[in-house]
């Protein structure tokens, strides 16, 4: 039997875990195979903790479709398929597949089997079948002859019970075999894993052992018992899966102990053990001791000293690290007792305090510090001459700085100019000292210094000094070819400082932006050439610099005359495209050019007009568009330095689609169910592409796009439901245009070729004057029966050409085909129908004198029925009927309803 306990899926929420339930389905009876007509009850279970807070509807699925949504959690079913369930906030359950069989003999088994389960297999025969005996087979071999209960029991399922089962039975002369069921015994729970928290411990600390395993969702309510072992002895047993050990190090004198755990069920004999594990108890390191060898507090530079660090106790491995002050020197691991050593060769920087640390994972332990002093002879000093600027200048105070990189204090420093002693200093720190000297022209020459700490004087390298004169303020001049600076001219910028020690570097600036530089090695002047552009108008200056401070000239202004640049022409229309009737703005702009600028506008090189921009910038010209305005446009910009013409901009003026004409074409005289009728829609004007849409009683039938203009067709296989009104739309993006409505009547029972017309016309006429209409129709049929020229040529065996009737909505349409159309003149209350008969056998024949041209029928109270305008097309018979009746007009208008709005028609709808 399936367990009903729901599965809880843990999802992290804000660092914790929130239970998300998964539904579980149970069966009653607990089988998956039944006879057709039997029923099984499904129960959807969700965690009681969850459902206590949220009572929701239960959704049942059959396959992937929702079967039912009910407030209860049970569902009785009789159909085969895979069933699932869930609530709004629970996870979807696993599927349960049910089979309702029409076989005579079935074998029933639970949907899943776990090790240790008690399993029953039941062989069931249909009620109308009386079998003498039943036999159970496993993997094709007989397992057992079943008794009257027809059941086979497996007490404790195991791997030995895996296989394919079926049963068989026989009566007088017939034998029957059941369905086959494959039983795969699933693992009740995996072998447990023994884990410790924490994974290691220190001596005297508490440790928790956890025996971890997991039951499947279907068996989550099974009870497990746990036992913990140490070196083969049971330490604790019960329902708890954890064991706390207060002092794991006790009893470890003979070595570490081995632990394992065991999990087993209460109701079955399923028992599994974990692997054996050792518990490692770590001992922190003790305070280490640092020693120096040789053990002296002061030593000379170059002596080799060994530092040794050792912790008396601690679990290996131990990492030893050595420090000079707070600077790490090196680290070394020691896996055995005895500590670690580190050797250094003493230098001047080796003086200071030393220490070491020992760490085996429980935190480093630091030793006491040991001090060491190293005596170092003075090194060769370095002399530095420091002046306020980049060069020594008369009047500057120069600093002579002498310094050694190493040497034990105290140190005596002496300063020399051309080997003449200037003075001496004895600084307390011994590292370095300075001597200040106000510069005169006589101070040019060589300088040196000495350092002496009693172990021998050391002299520095010689440093030379030259005293220089700063450059004076320069003068900047412009030189251009003409009287004014024009774009394209090469202008020379000339800069000169009248005094200053060479070399002098000259720099040139435009609006404080660096242009370039030129050097004068022997002093004097320098020049810089500049090819002028419109951006070169502004202020210019130059600098003279000989390393003693840059001197800047006065500012000089320059204005560059700029010819008009090539303009840009922009065409602006109200919408996304140019349409007939729009007012288009031609916008011309030259991005550069000295004002004023005159703009001229052209269409296909024909002058349209001009506009002036006194301050430069842009100009516009408006044009009301007609179809003739398609073509190329350009503009010119002229400020007296040569006219500049824009790029050519093409323009295509779009023409809106005209009102389309709908034509209906069928293969014969009449429209019968099964015929393929062609709906042809065409707008005679309009820029392509044009999208055509076809409608039947305001319902769209389809659409067709014509990229290059023209008309489009739509074929329709006729049925009796296709009687009604037809229309079409033409749309090229400038507003849909709707055709006139065409009414079509489908002939189903009568064979008369005038059936579609007679049916459509008679319905409207009988309400106003039934007798007149009947007389009119009889009159129309008399010539046919008399064999006159108006007889139907399609019924003549000698005529082999097929007839193609055309239904359309234009009163003046002339075509050598049968034509049916409804016409409503603009008079408003007059409606008449027109029927034309076309002689297809001879398209050029002239209608005979006996053809019916016009029929007038009068009603006593309503006047003439026939239209006074006969149809003049050759080879056709035309019948007009006119009824002046408000009620008839109302019904006609309603039947001719079209999906197009009046705004789309472009005129009065007919």
Number of C-alpha atoms within 10 A of each C-alpha: 18 18 16 21 22 25 22 18 13 12 12 9 9 7 7 8 11 13 15 17 26 23 25 27 26 20 23 14 13 16 21 20 22 23 19 15 11 12 15 20 15 22 19 24 25 26 19 12 10 16 14 9 8 12 11 15 15 21 20 25 20 18 13 10 10 13 13 13 15 12 11 12 20 17 15 12 15 16 18 16 15 15 23 25 30 26 25 12 12 21 19 18 23 15 16 18 15 20 16 20 17 12 15 16 24 26 25 23 21 19 19 16 23 21 19 22 21 14 18 14 20 21 23 21 21 14 9 7 11 12 17 10 14 22 18 25 17 18 13 12 11 14 15 13 17 17 11 9 9 18 17 17 11 13 12 15 20 18 14 8 15 16 15 15 22 26 30 23 23 16 12 8 5 8 10 16 18 20 16 16 20 14 18 18 19 17 16 21 20 15 19 20 18 22 17 17 12 10 11 12 20 16 15 14 13 14 20 15 21 20 23 17 16 12 15 15 17 21 16 15 13 13 13 19 15 22 21 25 16 16 13 11 9 13 13 15 17 12 13 13 20 20 19 14 12 13 15 20 20 11 10 10 8 6 8 17 19 14 21 24 31 22 27 18 17 13 11 15 12 18 17 16 19 20 13 15 17 12 17 15 17 17 17 20 23 18 18 23 19 22 19 19 11 12 11 11 12 12 18 14 18 14 12 14 16 14 20 20 23 24 23 12 14 18 17 18 14 26 18 27 22 26 17 19 15 10 9 12 14 12 16 14 16 16 11 11 15 12 21 22 18 17 12 13 11 20 17 17 12 16 19 13 15 23 24 28 25 32 24 20 15 13 11 20 17 22 21 14 16 17 15 16 18 20 18 20 20 26 20 20 25 21 23 19 18 16 17 12 11 11 19 25 21 17 12 16 16 17 16 20 20 24 22 22 12 17 21 18 19 15 25 20 28 20 24 17 18 14 12 10 13 14 13 17 17 16 15 12 11 22 20 21 20 19 17 14 14 12 17 14 13 9 17 16 14 15 24 26 29 23 30 24 19 13 12 10 17 18 18 20 14 17 15 12 13 14 18 18 16 21 25 21 19 23 20 20 15 16 14 15 11 8 7 13 22 21 17 14 16 16 17 16 20 19 24 23 23 12 15 20 19 19 16 28 20 27 23 24 18 20 14 12 11 13 14 14 16 16 19 17 13 11 19 17 20 19 19 16 13 15 12 19 16 16 11 19 18 14 16 24 24 30 26 32 24 25 19 20 15 19 18 21 19 13 16 15 12 14 14 19 20 21 22 25 21 20 25 20 24 17 18 15 16 11 8 7 14 22 22 15 14 16 16 17 16 20 19 25 23 23 13 15 22 20 19 16 25 20 27 21 25 17 19 14 12 10 12 15 13 16 16 19 17 13 11 20 17 21 21 19 17 14 14 12 18 16 13 9 17 16 14 15 23 25 29 25 32 24 22 13 12 11 18 18 20 20 15 17 15 13 15 15 19 21 18 21 26 22 24 25 22 27 24 26 21 23 16 18 25 25 28 24 16 11 17 17 22 18 23 22 25 23 23 12 14 19 21 19 16 26 20 27 22 26 20 22 19 17 12 14 15 13 16 16 18 14 12 10 19 17 20 21 18 18 16 15 13 17 16 14 9 16 19 19 19 31 32 33 29 32 25 23 15 15 15 25 24 30 29 26 30 25 24 23 21 22 21 14 8 10 10 14 18 20 20 22 23 17 14 18 19 15 13 21 22 14 12 18 18 15 12 17 24 15 11 19 16 11 13 18 14 13 17 13 11 10 10 15 18 24 19 20 21 18 10 10 7 9 13 12 11 13 21 20 23 25 26 27 24 18 15 10 11 14 16 21 22 25 27 26 24 26 21 20 14 11 7 11 15 19 26 21 21 21 20 22 26 26 25 22 16 13 13 11 11 12 18 13 9 10 17 19 16 17 19 14 18 14 15 8 7 13 12 17 24 20 21 13 8 15 20 12 17 18 24 27 26 23 23 24 24 22 24 18 16 14 13 20 18 11 11 15 14 10 14 21 16 24 19 19 11 13 11 16 19 14 9 9 15 19
